[in-house]
Structure formats: structure tokens, C-alpha cells
Amino acid sequence: MCGSGPFLSVDSLSLTLGRFSLRDVTLSCARGEYHVLLGPTGSGKSTLLKCILGFHVPEAGRIHLDDREITAALPEHRRMGYVPQDYALFPHLNVEENLRFGLRPRKIPLGEADSLVNRLCGVLKIDRLRRREVRHLSGGERQKVAIGRALCTQPKMLLLDEPFSSIDEGAKRGLWLELRQIIREVGITTLHVTHNLEEAYSLGQRQSLMIDGKLVQSGSTREVFERPASERAARYFNY
């Protein structure tokens, strides 16, 4: 169930990287919400995600998570789970070893770690893959392991950067449904970056549309898709 107030808030954020800049971006996610950050390739979606994660420090603006300002916090202190486009799994480790990797710095007791890994393998339906090397997994299986590794650290929020970009077209729709069910079962606030309109519509409770480094519209999925707030937004949706 989503909360009423913002769980994540990005206020008036600006950043310049070479010739590209994010300009006065304001975005919020409610607790438990599945929020999609949508826009064309090169619009700044991944750059904004990396600011939220702490990989880039903004020149202006503030970021709050769960009522705590994290604008200048180190990435490892933000309690965020991250799944990059290429999943970044460790090829020398099997599935279970990849899942457990993020638990090491937190010194979680073995029994608690076992319980957490068992639960995630069940939720993700990857129990049969636990001893398999990741290089022998399909794209969809790798995606599930990457999500599991991110969730294993028990983050406050999950951030997904184009998580279906390396999945073949025929398998994507089924994986959208599986991902939506997994997130619903775990109950974690999620920010999902994509340029795929069908993917965004299928997964998001709310949408934020970014074009050329500016956030041009935020709202419910139906509102953003059916009532574009500007000519630029309308052109993106081919109205």
C-alpha cells in the first residue's frame, strides 16, 4: 500500500555533465509506489538515477529519502538497491554466491542470511538455479538474480535502469508481469527507468516524463499517457 507523503523527493536538482545538463528537476515517489521514469534515449533518465544513487553530486537541489536528506551521502549509506542495464553480475560466482555478495559488508548472522536468501529465491522462482554459474543463465534469469542481489541488502528503495534492455522482444511481456508480481510481493518502493512506452504503461503506477534534461510531466499512468501536459509531451506520445 502506498503512503500519502513522498518517500523519495528530488527538489530542484541541476547538474551539468559536458554538454548535457539536468535542469531544475523535481520528482517524488510515495512509499511503496512503482514509479516509472520515462523518456527518449539521451534525455537524462539514467543521469538522474545516478544522482539519486549518489554516483553524481548535483550542483543544486536536494534529495531526501524517508525524511532524511541524502544529497551529499555516500552511495553505500543511502540504503538503495540498484540494477544497472547490464546487471553487473559476478561471472566467477554462482547464483547463490551473487545473491550473498552484498550481505558480506553488513555482517548479517548466517541464519538470518540463509532465511533471506531462501525467501528471495522463492519469490523470484530461482531456487533451482542456486548452484548454476551466471554465464549459463538466460537474460531473464540473469535479471532475476540481479534483482535478488539488490534486494538481498534489504534496501529502502529499488532503482532499475532499463532492466529489460538485453531481453529479447518475445520474452519481455511475460517478464514485465513477473517483475510486477515480485515487487508487489516484496512491497518495496521502486523507480524504474525506461524508454519503452508499453513497458512503462504495463508496470508503472505513476510516471514521470523526461525530455532533454527536464521533467515535463508527472502523474498517474493514465493521466500522463492520455492527457499530455505540453506539446513536447504530446509529440513524444505521437499525438
N, C-alpha and C positions, 0 to 999 in steps of 0.2 A: 504494500500500500504506500503510495507516495505521500510525503509530508506536504504541509502547506507552504512552508518557507523555503528559501533557497538553501540547499545543502552545499552546492558549489556556486560561487559567484565570481565572475570576472568583470571588473569595473574599469571602464575607460582605458583599456590596455592598448599600448602602442609599442611597436618595435620595428627597427629598420635593419634589414639584412641585405647588404649590397644595394641592388636597385629595387628590391621589393620591400614593402612595408605593410605592417598591420596598423590600422588607423582607428583609434578610439573604439575598440571592440568591447561591448558589454553583453554578457551572456550569463544565464543562470540555469541550474538544474535542481529540481526538487529531490528530496530524499527518496530513494527507490525508483527513480524515473529512468526510463530508457530514452535518452536524448540523442538524436542524430544531427551531426554537423555536416551539412550538405553543401555541395558547390562544385564548380568545374575544376578540373586539374589545374594546379597552379594558383588557386585562389587564396591560399594561405591556411587551409584547414589543418594540415599537419604541423605547420609552424605554430599555430595557436595551441595545438595539443602539446607540443614540446615546451611551450611557455607554462602551461598548466602543470606539466610534469616536472618542471624545474631545469630542463635542459637548456633553455634560453631564459635570460633575465630581461624582463621588459624595461624599456626606457621610461615608461609612465604607466600608471594604473596599478590596481591592486587585485590580488586573488585571495579569496577566503574559502576554506573547506571546513564544514561542520563548525562554524563560528570561530575558526582560528585563522588568522592571516598567515599565508604561506608564501607570499610574494618572493621573499628572499630565502626561503627554507631550502636546504639541500634536497635533491631528489629522493634520497634514501630516508628522509624524515617526513615525507609527505603522505605516506601510507596509501600509495596508489599502485594498482596493478596495471601493467602496460603490455599490450600485444602489438608489436610492430608488424609492418606489411609482410616481412619475410619470416616471421615467427621467432627467429633467433634462437632456435633450439640448439643444444649442445650435441654434435654428432657422435661424440665419443661416449655419451651416456645413453642408457636405455630409457624407456618411457618413465618408469618409476623414479629413476635417478634424476631425470629432468624435473619431475614434479617436486622432489625433495630438495632440490638445489637451493631454492630460496629460503628454506627453513633453517639452513645452517647458521647464518649470522644471528638469528633470533634465539638460538639455543632452546628450542621447544623440546620438552621432555619426550622421550621416544614413544611412550604410549599415546600421548596426545598427537604426535606427528603421524603415527600409524593410523589413528582414528580419522584424522583429517584427510590423509591420502586415500584411505578406503572409501570415505564418503564421496570425495570428488571423483574417484574412478567410477563409482556407482552412478552419480549424477550425470557424468559425461559419457557413460556407457563405453569405457575404455579398459575395463578390468582385464579383459582377455589380452590386452596389448602391453601389460605392465613390464614384461621382460623383453619386449621387442626393441631392436635398435631403431632410432628415429629415421635413419636413411631408408628403411624398408616400409615406411608408412605412406599412405596416400595423402593428398593435400588436405582432405577433410579431417583425417586422423591427426595430422600434424597440428592443424588448427585447434582441435580439441585439447591436445597436450599443451599447447602454448597458453590457452585459456586456463587450463588446470594449473599450470605453473604460476600464472599471475594470481590466481585465486588462492593458491596454497599459502601465500604470505599473509592471508586474511586482511586484504586492503579495505579501506573505507570506500574506495571507488575503483571502477574498472574503465580503462581507456583503450579503445580498439581503433587502430589506424588501418583502414582499408583491409579488414580481415579476410575478405573473400577475393582479393586481387589475384591470388595464384591458384584459385579453384576453377576447374573447367565449368563452362556455362551449364552443362547438363546437370551438374551436381549442386549448383548454388541454391536453388529454391528449397530443396529438402533441408539443406544446412541452415538456411535462414530460420526455418521453423524449429529446428533443433536448438539453435542458439537462443531463440526467444524463450523456449521452454527452460533451458538451462539457467538463463538469467532470472527468469521468473521464480524458479525453484530456489536459487541461491539468495535472491532478494537484494542484489547489490545495485547501487546507483551506477549507471553506465553512460559513457559518452562515446559515440561510435562515429567515426569519420568515413564518409563515402562520397563518390561522385555518381553512384548508380541510383537513379530515381526509383526504380522498382524495389531495390533493396531498402532504400530509406523509407518508402511508404509501407513496406511489409513489416519493418521492425520497430520504427520509432513511435513513441507516444507523443513526443514533441520534436520539432525540427527547428534548426537554425540554419539559415541560408547565407553563405559567404560568397562574395564576388569581389575579385580584385582587392583583397585585403580588408574589406569592410563587411560587417554583418548587416545585411539589408533587410532581414525579416526573421522574427522568431514567433512561434505559436504552436498550436496543436497541429498534428499531421494534416488533418482535413483543411484547417484554415490556411496553412502555408501552401498546400498543393492546389486548393480550389479558389483561393482569393489572394493572388499575388499582390503585395503592397506597393509595388512600383513597376515601372516599365521594364527595368532591368530584370526584376524577378520574373515578370511575365515572359520575357524573351527566353529566359533560362528554361522555363517550363513549356516553351513552344506555343504560347497562347497567341 
